Amino acid sequence: MSLKLKQFRIKAGLTQAKLAKAVGVSQPNYQRWESGTAPIPEDKLKKLAEVLQAGADTLLGRHAPIHAGFYDESIGEDLNYYGEVSIHFHGGGKPLLLSITDGEFSRLYRNLQRNLRFVIVESLANQKAIIRTQAIADLYFSSEAYDDFGLEHEDYEDHILFQMPDPRDWEIVEALSEDDEYALSEFSTEDVQRVSEVVMITDEQYEVLVADGRIRPEDLERERNKNQEETDRIFGLATKLKYQLSNGRQRSVESLGAEEMFEAFYKLVDFDGDTDDDLIAMSIEGTHRIAFINKAALDYVILPAHRFDQGRIEVEGKMLDEN
């Protein structure tokens, strides 16, 4: 399946039939492109790119890397690294520390003064944090990194000093974590290799490090274990949902689908949780494992941002197809 083509179609608000008509083919013909059972002719690929306002390479899963800027305003506020935001909770749970952009700083700063029930902040490490404002004891913005500066910096044990702002790269990280060759095939070999080198060290790389004397042979196993722990933490940013209750207890969920994640939490993100239901229903494994979370008992929820956005696309796609 050409997931990228489907994503751009849904973002454009087009059904398969409407997009097929726009590029001059039948709906069954277009459906074969989207399902991956037939190649897209070059002239039609150019037309698709024009209609969907995306590059032809992008529609095929290839993309130029997007990097965060560091104190470089010319790159734009949604890519330029601002620093960190630290949030402490009066229930006694662990504090949060998130690396954010200038844009996230501005939005969160404004929203904290709007008397909202929940505020949303998205980190540079694929974390979409939904924070209950009444649970906050204090919150600090700092344009200096909290690994070296700031309040109680020794308490931020869960913080990962990692900046990768492109959701497409996180799709690759998720596929790498699950060793999903089919999902990886949606991306170019170059992109998969580039992301792999950021998040993990291969056996071949270890051989070079030992040969160059940068790792002593007797230290190799210890280095492997240490680096694997860091890789697993990064994989967790792509796959795990985590939330903290007001009593300080934490929960982690790994098997939640993108659509189920969106359905469970979109009311908090889009409507500030302003609904009649007091409980969040989370269908983890169909009817086999379901969780209900009391909104008033939450400190925060952290979602893999790219998966939440994928879930939105899946739900919007179903709504398009129904119409």
Buried (B, 14 or more C-beta within 10 A) or exposed (E): EBBBBBBBBBBBEBBBBBBBBBBEBEBEBBBBBBEBEEEBEEEBBEBBBEBBEBEBBBBBBBBEBEEBBEEEEEBEBBBBBBBBBBBBBEBEBBBBBBBBBBBBBBBBEEBBEEEBBBBBBBBBBBBBBBBBBEBBEEBBBBEEBBEEEBEEBEBBEBBBEBBBBBBBBBBBBBBBBEEEEEBBEBBBEEBBEBBBEEBBBEEEEBEEBBEEEEBEEEEBEEBBEEBEEBBEBBBBBBBBBBBBBBEEEEEEBEEBBBBBBBBBBBBBBEEBBEEEEEEBEBBBEEEEEEBEBEBEBBBBBBBBBBBBBBBBBBBBBEEBEEE
